[in-house]
């Protein structure tokens, strides 16, 4: 059964980039791509991770606190799963566009 998720209603339109790490297969340890962490501005800064098969080098120059719009995430898919009795969502995308014109928040001291 395929369930459609309303991403705009679920995570909102405004995401703030926080970190990128390598996405490795948990069984083999093989590198699958990149995992990008965001907080959802419209959802009380709830954290999400989006996996993509693009290499980590593509995302190394993103400035922390950069805003990414939902429309910058290409072919976003969500998979529901149960973990410790709670339903969670795993996000995957074919790519994430990096735009230099996105505003960044000032760094806090």
C-alpha positions as CSV (number, residue, x, y, z in Angstrom):
1,X,0.0,0.0,0.0
2,X,1.3,3.4,-0.9
3,X,0.5,6.4,1.3
4,X,0.8,10.0,0.1
5,X,2.3,12.4,2.6
6,X,1.5,16.1,2.5
7,X,5.1,17.3,2.9
8,X,4.1,21.0,3.0
9,X,1.6,20.3,5.8
10,X,4.0,17.8,7.6
11,X,7.3,19.7,7.5
12,X,6.4,23.1,6.1
13,X,8.2,25.1,3.4
14,X,11.1,26.6,5.3
15,X,14.0,24.3,6.4
16,X,17.3,25.3,8.0
17,X,20.3,23.2,7.1
18,X,22.3,22.1,10.2
19,X,24.7,19.3,9.1
20,X,25.7,16.7,6.5
21,X,27.2,13.3,7.0
22,X,27.9,10.2,4.9
23,X,25.0,7.8,4.5
24,X,26.3,4.3,5.0
25,X,24.4,1.0,4.8
26,X,24.1,-0.2,8.3
27,X,24.8,-3.8,7.4
28,X,27.7,-3.6,4.9
29,X,29.1,-0.1,5.9
30,X,29.1,0.8,2.1
31,X,28.6,4.5,1.4
32,X,25.2,5.1,-0.1
33,X,25.4,8.9,-0.4
34,X,24.7,11.8,2.0
35,X,22.4,12.5,4.9
36,X,21.4,16.1,5.4
37,X,20.0,17.3,8.7
38,X,17.4,20.2,8.8
39,X,15.2,21.8,11.3
40,X,11.6,22.7,10.2
41,X,10.9,26.4,10.9
42,X,7.2,25.9,10.5
43,X,7.1,22.9,12.9
44,X,8.7,24.3,16.0
45,X,12.2,23.5,14.8
46,X,11.6,19.7,14.6
47,X,14.6,17.9,13.2
48,X,14.5,15.8,10.0
49,X,17.1,14.0,8.0
50,X,16.9,13.7,4.3
51,X,19.0,11.0,2.5
52,X,20.2,11.3,-1.0
53,X,22.5,9.2,-3.2
54,X,24.6,12.3,-4.1
55,X,28.2,12.3,-2.7
56,X,28.9,14.3,0.5
57,X,31.3,16.6,-1.4
58,X,28.4,18.2,-3.2
59,X,27.0,19.6,0.1
60,X,30.2,20.4,2.0
61,X,30.0,24.1,1.1
62,X,26.5,24.7,2.4
63,X,26.7,27.3,5.2
64,X,25.2,26.1,8.5
65,X,21.8,27.9,9.1
66,X,21.2,28.2,5.4
67,X,17.5,28.2,4.5
68,X,16.4,25.5,2.0
69,X,12.9,25.6,0.6
70,X,10.8,22.5,0.2
71,X,10.9,23.2,-3.6
72,X,14.7,22.8,-3.4
73,X,14.3,19.1,-2.5
74,X,13.8,17.0,-5.6
75,X,11.6,14.0,-5.7
76,X,11.1,13.9,-1.9
77,X,9.7,10.5,-0.6
78,X,8.7,9.6,2.8
79,X,8.6,6.0,4.2
80,X,6.7,5.3,7.3
81,X,8.2,2.8,9.8
82,X,7.6,1.7,13.4
83,X,10.5,2.1,15.9
84,X,10.1,1.4,19.6
85,X,6.3,1.5,19.2
86,X,6.3,4.9,17.5
87,X,5.6,5.7,13.9
88,X,8.4,7.6,12.2
89,X,9.2,8.9,8.7
90,X,12.3,8.2,6.8
91,X,12.9,10.9,4.0
92,X,14.8,10.3,0.7
93,X,15.3,12.7,-2.2
94,X,17.0,12.3,-5.6
95,X,18.8,15.6,-5.1
96,X,18.8,18.8,-3.1
97,X,19.4,22.1,-4.9
98,X,22.0,24.5,-3.4
99,X,21.3,28.1,-4.2
100,X,23.6,30.9,-3.3
101,X,20.7,33.4,-3.1
102,X,19.2,31.7,0.0
103,X,19.5,33.9,3.1
104,X,21.4,32.6,6.2
105,X,20.6,33.4,9.8
106,X,23.3,35.3,11.7
107,X,25.5,33.1,13.9
108,X,24.8,33.4,17.6
109,X,27.7,33.9,20.0
